[in-house]
Amino acid sequence: MTVAQLIERLREMPGEAVVLLEGDGAFARVAGVALEKSVTEGLPDEVILSTDAEE
């Protein structure tokens, strides 16, 4: 999924909804977003979603 695709999907959601990330059969709230620039030419940059470590 690209950032443009993610933004489009999020536009369809209620603004007050909480964003969760699923992993290992559990859910955690997304606590941060970071951009990781690609160090290899030809590969795309990446957006990293991080969760709250306390959940």
Wavefront OBJ file of the C-alpha trace (Angstrom):
o trace
v 0.000 0.000 0.000
v 1.288 3.462 -0.832
v 0.843 6.643 1.211
v -1.657 7.912 -1.376
v -3.711 4.709 -1.060
v -3.586 4.904 2.757
v -4.717 8.535 2.776
v -7.585 7.731 0.432
v -8.768 4.882 2.669
v -8.431 7.011 5.812
v -10.541 9.755 4.220
v -13.411 7.254 4.149
v -13.183 6.744 7.939
v -14.669 8.869 10.727
v -12.189 11.509 11.905
v -12.535 10.495 15.556
v -11.762 6.800 14.927
v -8.631 5.387 16.602
v -5.948 3.855 14.360
v -4.842 0.372 15.436
v -2.114 -1.910 14.134
v -2.662 -5.668 14.155
v 0.174 -8.019 14.964
v 0.638 -11.407 16.618
v -3.105 -11.754 17.178
v -3.380 -8.498 19.134
v -4.070 -4.829 18.402
v -2.103 -1.748 19.493
v -2.752 1.956 18.969
v -0.543 3.690 16.441
v 1.522 6.213 18.411
v 3.869 7.558 15.756
v 4.669 7.863 12.083
v 8.157 8.257 10.612
v 9.596 8.512 7.107
v 12.535 6.247 6.318
v 14.367 7.431 3.188
v 15.595 4.641 0.951
v 19.368 4.278 0.847
v 19.176 2.189 -2.323
v 18.486 3.961 -5.590
v 15.344 2.687 -7.268
v 13.692 1.485 -4.059
v 10.877 3.587 -2.575
v 10.990 5.460 0.718
v 9.038 3.819 3.551
v 6.597 5.104 6.138
v 6.990 3.379 9.518
v 3.993 3.184 11.878
v 5.001 2.635 15.499
v 2.803 1.520 18.371
v 2.549 2.550 21.992
v 4.957 0.245 23.864
v 2.707 0.301 26.938
v -0.192 -1.464 25.193
l 1 2 3 4 5 6 7 8 9 10 11 12 13 14 15 16 17 18 19 20 21 22 23 24 25 26 27 28 29 30 31 32 33 34 35 36 37 38 39 40 41 42 43 44 45 46 47 48 49 50 51 52 53 54 55
